Amino acid sequence: MSKTKAQKMAAELENECLGFIVRQGSIALIGPGAPFTITPRPTYDETDLNEAVERSLLRKTTWTLYDHTGKSTPFDVYISSSVKK
C-alpha cells in the first residue's frame, strides 16, 4: 500500500528536519543550520498539511523570529506530532 502525502510529510521530518512552513503560498521544509535552511517542497500543498494535522501526524505550532532590532515576527510551523510540547 502506498503512503499518502501526509504520511510522506511526517516521515520526512524524522530525518533531522525541523518542520514545514507555508511561505508565499508554497510549502517549504525547515532544516538544520545557522541560519535555518529553507527548502521548497512543491509536491505538497496546504491540503496535505491540514490532512497531516487532522491525522495527528503533524502538529501546528507558532514560532517567533527576532531580528537585530528586536522586532518579532510570528509564523506557523508544522512539526512532528511525536515532538514533546
Secondary structure, DSSP 4 states (H G I P E B T S, - for coil): -PPPHHHHHHHHHTTT--EEEEETTEEEEEESSSSPEEEE-TT--HHHHHHHHHTTSEEEEEEEEE-TT--EEEEEEEEETTS--
